[in-house]
Amino acid sequence: MAKIRNICKYFAMIVGVVILVCIIRTFVLVNITKKKLPKCAKNETLGYFKLNDVIWERFKDTLRMRTVTHEMSEIQQMLNYVIEVHPKIFKSKHVQYEIVNGYSLLIHVQGRDKTLLPYLLASHLDVVPVVEDEWHADPFDATENKDGTIVYARGAIDDKGSLISKLAALEFLLHRGILPKRSFYLGFGHDEEVLGPDGAPHIAKRLIEKDVNKLHFVLDEGMVVMKDVIPGSNKELAVIGVTERGFINLNISVEIHGGHSSIPHRETAVGVLGNAVSRLQYNQMPGRIDSIVAEFLDSLAPELSFPLNVFACNLWLFNPLWWRLFSLDNKLQGVVRTTTAVTIMRAGEKFNVIPSTAWAVVNQRTHHMDTVTQVMKHNKNVINDDRVQINITRRQPPHPISPFDRSTSLPYQVISDTIDQIFDEVVIVPATLVANTDTRCYLNFTKNIYRFNPISLTIEDIATIHAMDERISKKNFERMINFFYHLMWNADRIQPRDLTSNKQEL
């Protein structure tokens, strides 16, 4: 008994020490370290754009154009319209533009200092199709709510809001007679929604032809500012995508002798295929906490209440807890592991004939820590049936991780500081974008590629992207314009500002 009591005593002491270490570490990280990272001072001497009816109606006009990918006449109409209604941009002596591959647009704003690397702001003209019966209003009528503060339309968020706000910001800049030091490009592709080969890839090719082989940074659509997601805090969460997942498309097929349905075999092609895809869905790849998630939790910790802040500040102990929590959430699992989804299944043509073949399409979104070899090995081990053929039909690797240290990475700091200028109470964190963008075309131009849309959305708002009742408010649209306007100013910075001083302005 004495031996058992001693073991219990030592065990209690170890637990006590661990708890004490966790509490001390949490106190240090939350109350000391983070307070040394000041918010960027707001400097409204740069001016603030107040949204007017002309810009709002111009935006709504583009929403009425059915620029679904491959609807080339509609995309051509929007392209012509954008050029026509922005004469301050397209007739400026400081701006050169060209239509790329018939339907995409590349705009060059020549800065005062040609020795500085230019940057690129990317968007796209095309939108995804709609199921009109699901909408409460015509998705291509730009219908407003009763008080005129919100417009409903396909492309309101993805991605016409971003595209038109960039142009409005540039127009405001030129209207005020301001020419930035650093040159920059606006690149608008026309087939992003299908990862097409005709838009952004040709813009990238054109940049190379113009001897633009390096860019300071690239900023494209992506993550947003999220409302009501931090437990116990009224602050918003600004999420900057610093990488994005790759993908593997698989064709999984089975061939087994068929026959009449009145004399079925013990196993059929449909049954074997069903078992295979079921195993894939219910045996997802393992999760892990990478450097991005660790920084995400580290940045978020000061805003969390007890005991969540203790868990976030002590990943050395609670790492398994966090990746398990992320893995269990459908919306979050993609940031910690490769995900698997069965998207198409085909077999049979007649109700009384057992088909001899069956096949399915599986889409796997690959985490940057997983290789194709690892994913395929997992698939084969999980299915564990030699009758099932697995073939890769298309793949795209995950993107490299862009720098996200705000104290040393100038582009990340500039984007973060601009967020701080436009959004009052916000926590800025890096993350993995689980979708795919046109940034794949610019990976060879810079290591600094970011995916962020300066718009404040609730979870319900985010759910409308690519879905029914997509919408954007006037307030959000105005903030987008001001974000890009201030970014065009802030990008002139040539070295990171000192984060130890609270008095520095942009």
C-alpha positions as CSV (number, residue, x, y, z in Angstrom):
1,M,0.0,0.0,0.0
2,A,2.8,2.4,0.9
3,K,4.3,1.8,-2.6
4,I,1.0,2.6,-4.2
5,R,0.6,5.8,-2.1
6,N,4.1,6.9,-3.1
7,I,3.3,6.3,-6.8
8,C,0.1,8.3,-6.5
9,K,2.0,11.1,-4.6
10,Y,4.6,11.4,-7.4
11,F,2.0,11.2,-10.0
12,A,0.0,14.1,-8.3
13,M,3.3,16.1,-8.1
14,I,3.9,15.6,-11.8
15,V,0.4,16.6,-12.7
16,G,0.7,19.7,-10.5
17,V,4.0,20.7,-12.1
18,V,2.5,20.3,-15.6
19,I,-0.6,22.4,-14.6
20,L,1.7,25.1,-13.1
21,V,3.9,25.2,-16.3
22,C,0.7,25.5,-18.4
23,I,-0.6,28.4,-16.3
24,I,2.7,30.2,-16.2
25,R,3.2,29.8,-20.0
26,T,-0.3,31.0,-20.7
27,F,0.2,34.1,-18.5
28,V,3.5,35.0,-20.2
29,L,2.2,34.5,-23.8
30,V,-1.1,36.2,-23.3
31,N,-0.2,39.1,-21.0
32,I,3.4,39.9,-21.9
33,T,4.5,38.8,-25.4
34,K,1.4,39.8,-27.3
35,K,1.3,43.3,-25.8
36,K,4.6,44.0,-27.5
37,L,2.9,43.7,-30.9
38,P,1.0,47.0,-31.3
39,K,-1.7,47.7,-33.8
40,C,-0.8,49.9,-36.7
41,A,-1.7,53.5,-36.1
42,K,-4.5,54.8,-38.3
43,N,-3.5,57.6,-40.7
44,E,-6.5,59.0,-42.3
45,T,-4.5,61.9,-43.9
46,L,-4.5,59.5,-46.8
47,G,-8.2,60.1,-47.3
48,Y,-11.2,57.8,-47.0
49,F,-13.4,56.9,-49.8
50,K,-17.1,57.4,-49.2
51,L,-19.3,55.1,-51.3
52,N,-21.5,57.0,-53.7
53,D,-24.5,56.0,-55.9
54,V,-22.4,56.1,-59.1
55,I,-19.9,53.4,-57.9
56,W,-22.6,51.3,-56.3
57,E,-24.8,51.3,-59.5
58,R,-21.7,50.6,-61.6
59,F,-21.0,47.5,-59.4
60,K,-24.7,46.4,-59.7
61,D,-24.5,46.7,-63.5
62,T,-21.7,44.1,-63.5
63,L,-23.7,41.8,-61.3
64,R,-26.5,41.8,-63.9
65,M,-24.1,40.3,-66.4
66,R,-24.3,36.5,-66.6
67,T,-20.6,35.9,-66.7
68,V,-20.7,32.2,-66.0
69,T,-17.5,30.6,-67.1
70,H,-17.4,30.0,-70.8
71,E,-20.3,32.4,-71.4
72,M,-17.9,34.4,-73.6
73,S,-20.3,37.0,-74.9
74,E,-21.3,38.0,-71.3
75,I,-17.7,38.1,-70.2
76,Q,-16.8,40.2,-73.3
77,Q,-19.7,42.6,-72.3
78,M,-18.4,43.0,-68.8
79,L,-14.8,43.5,-70.0
80,N,-16.0,46.3,-72.4
81,Y,-18.1,47.8,-69.7
82,V,-15.3,47.9,-67.1
83,I,-13.1,49.8,-69.6
84,E,-15.8,52.2,-70.7
85,V,-17.0,53.3,-67.2
86,H,-13.5,53.9,-65.8
87,P,-12.0,56.6,-68.1
88,K,-9.9,58.0,-65.3
89,I,-8.0,54.7,-65.2
90,F,-7.9,53.6,-68.8
91,K,-7.1,57.1,-70.3
92,S,-4.5,57.9,-67.6
93,K,-1.0,58.5,-68.8
94,H,0.2,56.6,-65.8
95,V,-1.8,53.4,-66.7
96,Q,-1.2,50.9,-69.5
97,Y,-3.6,48.1,-70.1
98,E,-4.2,45.2,-72.5
99,I,-6.7,42.5,-73.1
100,V,-5.0,39.2,-72.7
101,N,-6.1,36.1,-74.7
102,G,-9.3,37.8,-75.8
103,Y,-11.1,38.1,-72.5
104,S,-8.7,38.7,-69.5
105,L,-7.4,42.1,-68.5
106,L,-4.0,43.2,-67.4
107,I,-3.5,46.7,-66.0
108,H,-0.1,48.3,-65.2
109,V,0.2,51.3,-62.9
110,Q,3.6,52.8,-63.4
111,G,5.0,54.0,-60.0
112,R,7.6,56.8,-59.4
113,D,10.4,54.4,-58.5
114,K,11.2,51.8,-61.2
115,T,13.8,50.2,-59.0
116,L,11.1,48.8,-56.6
117,L,9.6,45.4,-57.4
118,P,6.0,45.7,-58.6
119,Y,3.1,43.7,-57.0
120,L,0.0,42.1,-58.4
121,L,-3.6,42.3,-57.2
122,A,-5.7,39.5,-58.8
123,S,-9.4,38.9,-59.4
124,H,-11.6,37.2,-62.0
125,L,-14.5,38.1,-64.1
126,D,-16.3,34.7,-64.3
127,V,-18.8,33.3,-61.8
128,V,-20.2,29.8,-61.1
129,P,-23.6,28.7,-62.4
130,V,-26.8,29.1,-60.4
131,V,-29.8,27.0,-59.6
132,E,-32.3,29.8,-60.0
133,D,-35.2,28.0,-58.2
134,E,-33.2,28.0,-55.0
135,W,-32.8,31.8,-54.9
136,H,-35.2,34.2,-53.3
137,A,-34.5,36.8,-56.0
138,D,-33.2,36.7,-59.5
139,P,-29.5,35.9,-59.1
140,F,-28.6,38.2,-62.0
141,D,-30.9,41.1,-61.3
142,A,-28.8,42.7,-58.5
143,T,-31.9,42.9,-56.2
144,E,-31.5,45.1,-53.1
145,N,-33.2,44.5,-49.7
146,K,-35.9,46.9,-48.5
147,D,-33.6,49.6,-47.1
148,G,-31.1,49.3,-50.0
149,T,-28.1,48.3,-47.9
150,I,-27.6,44.8,-49.3
151,V,-27.5,43.5,-52.9
152,Y,-28.2,39.9,-53.8
153,A,-26.5,38.5,-56.9
154,R,-24.2,35.8,-58.1
155,G,-20.6,37.1,-57.9
156,A,-21.3,39.7,-55.3
157,I,-18.6,38.2,-53.1
158,D,-16.9,35.9,-55.6
159,D,-15.4,37.8,-57.2
160,K,-17.0,41.0,-58.7
161,G,-17.0,42.8,-55.4
162,S,-13.2,42.4,-55.2
163,L,-12.7,43.3,-58.9
164,I,-14.8,46.4,-58.9
165,S,-13.5,47.6,-55.5
166,K,-9.9,47.4,-56.8
167,L,-10.8,49.6,-59.8
168,A,-12.7,52.0,-57.6
169,A,-9.7,52.3,-55.3
170,L,-7.3,52.9,-58.2
171,E,-9.7,55.5,-59.7
172,F,-9.9,57.3,-56.3
173,L,-6.1,57.3,-56.1
174,L,-5.7,58.8,-59.6
175,H,-8.6,61.3,-58.9
176,R,-6.6,62.6,-55.9
177,G,-3.6,63.1,-58.1
178,I,-1.6,60.5,-56.2
179,L,1.0,58.3,-57.9
180,P,2.6,55.7,-55.7
181,K,6.3,54.9,-55.6
182,R,5.9,51.2,-56.3
183,S,4.4,50.1,-59.6
184,F,1.7,47.4,-59.5
185,Y,-0.5,45.3,-61.7
186,L,-4.2,44.4,-61.7
187,G,-4.7,41.0,-63.3
188,F,-8.3,39.8,-64.0
189,G,-8.7,36.3,-65.4
190,H,-11.9,35.0,-67.0
191,D,-11.9,31.2,-66.2
192,E,-10.8,30.9,-62.6
193,E,-13.9,29.0,-61.5
194,V,-12.9,26.0,-63.5
195,L,-9.2,26.3,-62.9
196,G,-9.0,27.1,-66.6
197,P,-6.0,27.4,-68.9
198,D,-7.1,30.6,-70.7
199,G,-7.2,33.4,-68.2
200,A,-4.6,33.8,-65.4
201,P,-2.0,31.4,-67.1
202,H,-1.9,33.8,-70.0
203,I,-1.6,36.8,-67.8
204,A,1.4,35.2,-66.2
205,K,2.8,34.4,-69.6
206,R,2.3,38.0,-70.7
207,L,4.1,39.3,-67.6
208,I,7.1,37.2,-68.5
209,E,7.0,38.5,-72.1
210,K,7.1,42.0,-70.6
211,D,10.3,41.0,-68.6
212,V,8.4,41.0,-65.3
213,N,9.9,37.9,-63.8
214,K,9.6,38.8,-60.2
215,L,6.9,40.4,-58.1
216,H,7.0,41.9,-54.6
217,F,3.8,40.0,-53.6
218,V,0.6,38.7,-55.0
219,L,-2.8,39.2,-53.3
220,D,-5.8,37.3,-54.6
221,E,-9.3,36.4,-53.3
222,G,-9.4,33.9,-50.4
223,M,-10.1,34.1,-46.7
224,V,-12.2,36.9,-45.1
225,V,-12.9,38.7,-41.9
226,M,-15.2,36.5,-39.8
227,K,-17.7,37.7,-37.3
228,D,-18.8,36.0,-34.1
229,V,-16.3,33.1,-34.2
230,I,-14.1,33.9,-31.2
231,P,-15.6,32.5,-28.0
232,G,-16.1,35.2,-25.4
233,S,-14.8,38.1,-27.6
234,N,-16.5,40.7,-29.7
235,K,-13.4,41.0,-32.0
236,E,-13.5,39.8,-35.6
237,L,-11.1,37.3,-37.0
238,A,-9.2,38.4,-40.1
239,V,-7.8,35.2,-41.8
240,I,-5.1,35.5,-44.4
241,G,-4.4,32.5,-46.6
242,V,-0.7,31.8,-46.7
243,T,-1.0,28.6,-48.7
244,E,-3.7,26.6,-50.4
245,R,-4.3,22.9,-50.7
246,G,-3.6,20.9,-53.8
247,F,-5.9,18.3,-55.2
248,I,-6.0,14.8,-56.7
249,N,-8.8,13.6,-58.9
250,L,-9.2,9.9,-58.9
251,N,-11.1,7.5,-61.1
252,I,-12.0,4.4,-59.1
253,S,-13.4,1.6,-61.2
254,V,-14.5,-2.1,-60.8
255,E,-15.2,-4.7,-63.4
256,I,-17.0,-7.9,-62.4
257,H,-19.2,-10.2,-64.5
258,G,-22.8,-8.9,-64.6
259,G,-26.0,-10.5,-65.5
260,H,-29.8,-10.6,-64.9
261,S,-30.9,-9.1,-61.6
262,S,-33.1,-12.1,-60.9
263,I,-30.0,-14.3,-60.4
264,P,-27.5,-11.9,-58.6
265,H,-24.0,-12.9,-57.7
266,R,-22.7,-12.6,-54.2
267,E,-20.7,-9.6,-55.2
268,T,-21.3,-7.1,-57.9
269,A,-19.3,-4.2,-59.4
270,V,-21.7,-1.8,-57.8
271,G,-21.3,-3.4,-54.4
272,V,-17.5,-3.6,-54.5
273,L,-17.3,0.0,-55.6
274,G,-19.7,1.1,-52.9
275,N,-17.6,-0.6,-50.2
276,A,-14.4,1.0,-51.6
277,V,-15.7,4.6,-51.6
278,S,-17.3,4.0,-48.2
279,R,-14.0,3.0,-46.7
280,L,-12.3,6.1,-48.2
281,Q,-15.0,8.4,-46.7
282,Y,-14.9,6.9,-43.3
283,N,-11.2,6.5,-43.0
284,Q,-9.8,9.9,-43.8
285,M,-6.1,10.7,-43.6
286,P,-4.7,11.5,-40.1
287,G,-4.5,15.1,-39.0
288,R,-1.7,17.2,-37.6
289,I,-0.9,20.6,-36.3
290,D,1.5,22.4,-38.6
291,S,3.3,25.8,-38.2
292,I,0.3,27.7,-39.7
293,V,-2.2,26.3,-37.2
294,A,0.2,26.8,-34.4
295,E,0.6,30.5,-35.3
296,F,-3.2,30.7,-35.7
297,L,-3.8,29.4,-32.2
298,D,-0.9,31.5,-30.8
299,S,-2.4,34.7,-32.2
300,L,-5.9,33.8,-31.1
301,A,-4.9,32.7,-27.5
302,P,-5.0,36.2,-25.9
303,E,-8.7,36.6,-27.0
304,L,-9.8,33.2,-25.7
305,S,-11.3,32.7,-22.2
306,F,-10.1,30.2,-19.7
307,P,-9.5,27.3,-20.2
308,L,-9.3,27.6,-24.0
309,N,-6.4,30.0,-23.7
310,V,-4.5,27.5,-21.7
311,F,-5.0,24.8,-24.4
312,A,-4.0,27.3,-27.2
313,C,-0.8,28.4,-25.4
314,N,0.4,24.9,-24.7
315,L,0.5,23.0,-27.9
316,W,3.4,20.9,-26.6
317,L,0.8,19.2,-24.4
318,F,-2.5,19.7,-26.1
319,N,-1.5,19.2,-29.8
320,P,-3.5,15.9,-30.1
321,L,-6.6,17.7,-28.7
322,W,-6.5,20.5,-31.2
323,W,-6.0,18.3,-34.3
324,R,-8.8,16.1,-33.1
325,L,-11.1,19.1,-32.6
326,F,-10.2,20.4,-36.1
327,S,-10.7,17.0,-37.7
328,L,-14.2,16.6,-36.3
329,D,-15.4,19.9,-37.8
330,N,-16.3,19.6,-41.5
331,K,-15.4,23.3,-42.1
332,L,-12.0,23.1,-40.3
333,Q,-10.7,19.6,-41.1
334,G,-9.1,20.8,-44.3
335,V,-6.5,22.8,-42.4
336,V,-5.1,19.8,-40.6
337,R,-5.3,17.0,-43.1
338,T,-6.0,15.8,-46.6
339,T,-9.7,15.4,-47.2
340,T,-11.6,12.9,-49.4
341,A,-14.9,13.4,-51.1
342,V,-16.8,11.2,-53.5
343,T,-18.3,13.5,-56.1
344,I,-19.6,11.2,-59.0
345,M,-20.8,7.6,-59.2
346,R,-21.9,5.8,-62.4
347,A,-23.1,2.2,-63.0
348,G,-25.9,0.5,-64.8
349,E,-28.5,1.6,-67.4
350,K,-31.5,-0.7,-66.8
351,F,-33.4,-1.7,-63.7
352,N,-33.1,-5.4,-64.2
353,V,-29.5,-5.7,-65.5
354,I,-26.6,-6.0,-63.1
355,P,-23.8,-3.9,-64.6
356,S,-20.4,-5.4,-65.1
357,T,-18.6,-2.1,-64.6
358,A,-19.0,0.7,-62.0
359,W,-16.9,3.8,-61.5
360,A,-16.6,6.8,-59.3
361,V,-14.8,10.1,-59.2
362,V,-13.1,11.0,-55.9
363,N,-11.7,14.5,-55.2
364,Q,-9.0,14.7,-52.5
365,R,-7.8,18.1,-51.3
366,T,-4.2,17.5,-50.3
367,H,-2.6,19.1,-47.3
368,H,0.9,20.6,-47.8
369,M,2.5,18.0,-45.5
370,D,1.2,15.1,-47.6
371,T,2.8,13.9,-50.8
372,V,0.9,12.2,-53.7
373,T,2.8,8.9,-52.8
374,Q,1.6,9.1,-49.2
375,V,-2.0,9.8,-50.2
376,M,-2.1,7.0,-52.8
377,K,-0.6,4.5,-50.3
378,H,-3.3,5.5,-47.8
379,N,-6.0,5.0,-50.5
380,K,-4.8,1.5,-51.4
381,N,-4.4,0.4,-47.8
382,V,-7.8,1.6,-46.9
383,I,-9.6,0.1,-49.9
384,N,-7.6,-3.1,-49.6
385,D,-9.2,-4.8,-52.6
386,D,-7.2,-5.7,-55.8
387,R,-10.4,-5.7,-57.8
388,V,-10.6,-1.9,-57.4
389,Q,-8.6,0.1,-59.9
390,I,-7.4,3.5,-58.7
391,N,-6.1,6.0,-61.4
392,I,-5.1,9.7,-61.0
393,T,-6.8,11.8,-63.7
394,R,-5.7,15.2,-62.6
395,R,-3.6,16.6,-59.8
396,Q,-2.2,19.9,-58.5
397,P,0.3,20.1,-55.7
398,P,-0.3,22.2,-52.6
399,H,1.2,25.7,-52.7
400,P,4.4,26.6,-50.8
401,I,3.8,28.4,-47.5
402,S,4.3,32.2,-47.8
403,P,6.0,34.0,-44.9
404,F,3.7,35.0,-42.1
405,D,5.9,36.6,-39.5
406,R,4.5,40.1,-39.2
407,S,7.8,41.5,-37.8
408,T,10.0,40.3,-40.6
409,S,7.9,39.7,-43.7
410,L,7.2,43.1,-45.4
411,P,4.3,42.0,-47.6
412,Y,2.5,40.2,-44.8
413,Q,3.0,43.2,-42.5
414,V,1.7,45.6,-45.1
415,I,-1.4,43.5,-45.7
416,S,-1.9,43.1,-41.9
417,D,-1.4,46.7,-41.2
418,T,-3.9,47.7,-43.9
419,I,-6.5,45.3,-42.3
420,D,-5.8,47.1,-39.0
421,Q,-6.5,50.4,-40.6
422,I,-9.9,49.4,-42.0
423,F,-11.2,47.0,-39.4
424,D,-11.4,48.3,-35.8
425,E,-11.4,45.3,-33.5
426,V,-9.8,42.4,-35.3
427,V,-7.4,39.6,-34.7
428,I,-5.2,38.7,-37.7
429,V,-4.2,35.1,-38.2
430,P,-2.6,33.0,-41.0
431,A,-4.4,29.9,-42.4
432,T,-4.5,27.4,-45.2
433,L,-7.1,28.2,-47.9
434,V,-9.0,25.0,-48.5
435,A,-10.2,26.1,-52.0
436,N,-8.1,26.9,-55.1
437,T,-7.4,30.2,-56.8
438,D,-5.5,31.7,-59.7
439,T,-2.5,32.1,-57.5
440,R,-1.2,28.8,-58.9
441,C,-0.2,30.8,-62.0
442,Y,2.1,33.1,-60.1
443,L,4.1,30.8,-57.9
444,N,7.3,31.3,-59.8
445,F,7.1,35.1,-59.5
446,T,7.4,35.4,-55.7
447,K,7.3,33.5,-52.4
448,N,4.9,36.1,-51.0
449,I,1.5,35.0,-52.2
450,Y,-1.6,35.8,-50.1
451,R,-5.3,35.1,-50.3
452,F,-7.5,37.5,-48.6
453,N,-10.8,39.3,-49.3
454,P,-11.3,42.4,-47.1
455,I,-14.9,41.7,-46.3
456,S,-16.6,41.1,-42.9
457,L,-18.9,38.0,-43.1
458,T,-20.9,35.8,-40.7
459,I,-20.8,32.0,-41.1
460,E,-24.3,32.4,-42.7
461,D,-22.9,34.9,-45.3
462,I,-19.9,32.6,-46.1
463,A,-22.3,29.8,-46.8
464,T,-23.9,31.8,-49.7
465,I,-20.6,31.7,-51.7
466,H,-21.2,29.4,-54.7
467,A,-24.6,28.8,-53.3
468,M,-28.0,30.5,-53.0
469,D,-28.6,34.2,-52.1
470,E,-25.0,35.3,-52.4
471,R,-24.9,38.9,-51.1
472,I,-22.8,41.9,-50.1
473,S,-23.6,45.0,-48.1
474,K,-22.8,48.6,-49.0
475,K,-20.7,48.8,-45.8
476,N,-18.6,45.9,-46.8
477,F,-18.2,47.1,-50.4
478,E,-17.0,50.5,-49.1
479,R,-14.5,48.9,-46.8
480,M,-13.2,46.8,-49.7
481,I,-12.5,49.9,-51.7
482,N,-10.8,51.6,-48.8
483,F,-8.7,48.5,-48.1
484,F,-7.3,48.4,-51.6
485,Y,-6.8,52.2,-51.7
486,H,-4.8,52.1,-48.4
487,L,-2.9,49.0,-49.6
488,M,-1.8,50.9,-52.7
489,W,-0.3,53.5,-50.4
490,N,1.1,51.1,-47.8
491,A,2.8,48.9,-50.4
492,D,5.3,51.8,-51.0
493,R,7.1,50.8,-47.8
494,I,10.5,49.3,-48.5
495,Q,11.3,47.7,-45.1
496,P,9.2,46.3,-42.2
497,R,8.2,48.9,-39.6
498,D,9.4,48.4,-36.0
499,L,6.7,46.6,-34.1
500,T,8.2,47.6,-30.7
501,S,7.0,51.2,-31.0
502,N,3.3,52.2,-30.6
503,K,3.9,55.6,-32.3
504,Q,4.7,54.6,-35.8
505,E,2.2,55.3,-38.5
506,L,2.0,53.8,-42.0
